[in-house]
Amino acid sequence: MLKLFQSEFLKLRKSSIWLLTLVSPVLSALFRLNNSMYDKLDHPWLLTFALMSSVHSLLFLPLLTGVFSAFLCRYEHVGGGWKQLLALPVTRKNVYFVKFFMVLGLLGMTQILFVGAFLLIGLLKGFGAPVPWKEIGWSVFSGWIACIPLAALQIFVSAVWTSFAAPLALNVIFTLPNILIVHSAKYGPFYPWAQPFLGMMLHSEDSFGSLNMPFETLFVVILGSFILFFFSGLLYFQRKEF
């Protein structure tokens, strides 16, 4: 598997996928800069994080999950790439695992860069209060964990469909309803595109709907979704003829 990871890095080394990890942190930071009414309120760090993470996790993070997955499978869909790759002494299971973990790695890098953009905003605004590292760290980690089922679903779709645009279009179509679905206690937790938002948002006593759900319950839903999507995709990939 190590050689497969090295192969993926070589293919992506000079690609634009690394720049995509900057898209959400930069746009979320610009969104916060244009909302100066939060500057003089109490708890500026938490309010800034809540504002930035709402845009980041509601829209950009689900979209990037689909983009990363489609990008990682694009090379194999061109010129019989899957046949050439699978003709090597590698197993289909390992190939699928590496593609999936590469998506998670890119998402993790995006989360780290998001924290960097968040801290930069605090420095530019001159926030005097200490950074609430515990709340921020847990939120960022939870958001990354909540992306796992969606990553499993997206790598499944991207590996199956030869078209680069089709998985992206599907991802956009299902991301847009997030604005309505995330607040539904009945449907929000089970909607893969809404789970990054639910995992990342800071809960409070004023939370309502799906935001009131204990993280333990959300974790069970995320784990179940991951098992369903990942192993369905792996089974199909192992049987698919290329």
C-alpha positions in Angstrom: 0.0 0.0 0.0 2.9 2.3 0.6 3.9 2.2 -3.1 0.3 3.0 -4.0 0.4 6.0 -1.8 3.6 7.1 -3.4 2.1 6.6 -6.8 -0.9 8.8 -5.9 1.4 11.5 -4.6 3.4 11.4 -7.8 0.3 11.8 -9.9 -1.0 14.7 -7.8 2.4 16.4 -7.2 2.1 19.0 -10.0 -1.7 19.1 -10.1 -4.0 21.9 -8.9 -5.7 19.8 -6.3 -3.4 21.2 -3.6 -4.7 24.7 -4.3 -8.3 23.4 -3.8 -7.5 22.8 -0.2 -7.2 26.6 0.2 -10.5 27.5 -1.4 -12.8 27.0 1.6 -10.4 28.5 4.3 -9.8 31.6 2.1 -13.5 32.2 1.2 -14.6 31.6 4.8 -12.1 34.1 6.0 -13.2 36.7 3.5 -16.8 36.1 4.5 -15.9 36.9 8.1 -13.9 40.0 7.1 -17.1 41.3 5.5 -19.1 40.9 8.7 -17.5 43.4 11.0 -20.6 43.6 13.3 -19.1 40.6 15.2 -15.9 42.5 16.2 -17.2 44.1 19.4 -19.4 41.3 20.7 -18.5 39.0 23.6 -16.6 35.8 22.9 -15.1 37.0 19.5 -13.2 33.8 18.9 -16.2 31.6 19.2 -18.5 33.8 17.2 -15.9 34.1 14.5 -15.4 30.4 14.4 -19.2 29.7 14.3 -19.6 32.2 11.4 -16.7 30.8 9.4 -17.4 27.2 10.1 -21.1 27.5 9.1 -20.1 28.5 5.6 -17.2 26.1 5.5 -19.0 23.0 6.7 -22.4 23.7 5.1 -21.3 24.4 1.6 -17.6 24.1 0.8 -16.6 21.0 2.8 -19.2 18.7 1.2 -18.4 20.1 -2.3 -14.7 19.6 -1.8 -15.3 16.0 -0.8 -16.8 15.3 -4.2 -14.1 17.3 -6.0 -11.3 15.5 -4.3 -12.8 12.1 -5.0 -13.5 12.8 -8.7 -10.0 14.3 -9.1 -8.3 11.2 -7.6 -10.2 8.9 -10.0 -9.9 11.1 -13.1 -6.4 9.7 -14.1 -7.6 6.1 -14.1 -10.7 6.9 -16.2 -8.6 8.3 -19.0 -6.8 6.0 -21.5 -7.6 2.8 -19.8 -5.9 3.8 -16.6 -7.8 1.4 -14.4 -6.6 -1.6 -16.5 -3.0 -0.4 -16.4 -3.2 0.1 -12.6 -4.9 -3.2 -11.8 -2.5 -5.1 -14.1 0.2 -4.3 -11.6 0.9 -6.6 -8.6 -1.7 -4.8 -6.4 -5.1 -5.8 -5.1 -8.3 -3.9 -5.9 -9.0 -3.6 -2.2 -5.7 -1.8 -1.6 -6.3 0.5 -4.5 -9.7 1.4 -3.2 -8.4 1.9 0.3 -5.6 4.2 -0.9 -8.0 6.4 -2.9 -10.3 6.7 0.1 -7.6 7.6 2.5 -6.2 10.1 0.1 -9.5 11.9 0.1 -9.5 11.9 3.9 -6.0 13.2 3.9 -6.9 16.1 1.7 -9.9 16.9 3.8 -7.7 16.8 6.9 -5.4 19.3 5.2 -8.3 21.5 4.4 -9.4 21.5 8.1 -5.9 22.4 9.2 -5.8 25.3 6.8 -9.2 26.4 7.9 -7.9 26.7 11.5 -4.9 28.7 10.1 -7.3 31.1 8.4 -9.4 31.4 11.6 -6.3 32.3 13.6 -5.3 34.8 11.0 -8.6 36.6 11.2 -8.3 36.8 15.0 -4.8 38.3 14.7 -6.0 40.8 12.1 -9.0 41.8 14.2 -6.9 42.0 17.4 -9.0 39.6 19.5 -7.6 39.9 23.1 -9.3 36.9 24.7 -7.4 33.5 24.7 -8.2 31.1 21.9 -10.7 28.4 23.1 -8.5 25.6 21.8 -10.6 22.8 23.3 -13.8 23.8 21.6 -12.1 24.6 18.3 -10.1 21.5 18.2 -13.0 19.2 19.0 -15.2 21.0 16.4 -12.6 20.7 13.6 -11.9 17.0 14.4 -15.7 16.2 14.6 -16.2 17.9 11.2 -13.5 15.8 9.7 -15.0 12.6 11.2 -18.4 13.6 9.9 -17.0 13.8 6.4 -16.0 10.1 6.3 -19.4 8.7 5.2 -19.7 11.3 2.4 -16.1 10.6 1.3 -17.0 6.9 1.2 -20.0 7.6 -0.9 -18.2 10.0 -3.2 -15.2 7.7 -3.9 -17.7 5.0 -4.7 -19.5 7.2 -7.3 -16.3 8.6 -8.7 -14.7 5.2 -9.2 -17.9 3.8 -10.9 -18.7 6.7 -13.2 -16.2 7.4 -16.0 -17.4 11.0 -16.4 -15.5 13.6 -14.3 -18.4 16.0 -14.4 -21.2 13.6 -13.4 -20.1 13.0 -9.7 -19.5 16.7 -9.3 -22.9 17.6 -10.6 -24.5 15.0 -8.3 -22.6 16.4 -5.3 -23.7 20.0 -6.1 -27.3 18.9 -6.4 -27.4 17.2 -3.0 -25.3 19.9 -1.3 -27.6 22.8 -2.1 -30.6 21.5 0.0 -28.3 21.5 3.1 -29.6 24.9 4.1 -33.1 23.4 4.7 -32.2 19.9 5.8 -29.5 20.6 8.5 -32.1 22.0 10.9 -34.4 19.0 10.6 -34.1 16.7 13.7 -35.8 14.0 11.6 -33.8 14.1 8.4 -30.7 16.2 9.1 -28.5 13.6 10.9 -29.1 10.9 8.2 -28.3 13.2 5.3 -24.6 12.6 4.4 -24.1 16.1 3.0 -25.4 17.7 6.2 -23.3 15.6 8.6 -20.1 17.8 8.3 -22.1 20.8 9.4 -23.7 18.9 12.3 -20.4 17.6 13.4 -18.5 20.9 13.2 -21.0 23.4 14.6 -20.6 24.5 18.2 -23.7 23.4 20.2 -25.2 25.6 22.8 -28.3 25.8 25.0 -30.1 27.8 22.3 -29.6 25.1 19.7 -32.6 23.5 18.1 -33.6 20.8 15.8 -30.8 18.5 14.7 -28.2 20.7 16.4 -29.6 19.5 19.7 -28.6 15.9 18.9 -25.9 14.4 21.2 -22.7 13.8 19.4 -22.8 10.2 20.5 -26.0 9.6 18.5 -24.6 11.4 15.5 -21.4 9.3 15.7 -23.5 6.1 15.6 -25.3 7.5 12.5 -22.0 8.4 10.9 -20.5 5.0 11.6 -23.5 3.2 10.2 -23.4 5.4 7.0 -19.7 4.8 6.6 -20.1 1.0 6.8 -22.9 1.0 4.3 -21.3 3.3 1.7 -17.7 2.1 2.0 -18.3 -1.6 1.8 -21.0 -1.3 -0.8 -18.5 0.6 -2.9 -15.6 -1.8 -2.2 -17.8 -4.8 -3.1 -18.9 -3.2 -6.4 -15.3 -2.1 -7.2 -13.9 -5.6 -6.7 -16.5 -7.1 -9.1 -16.5 -4.4 -11.7 -15.1 -5.1 -15.1 -12.7 -2.5 -16.5 
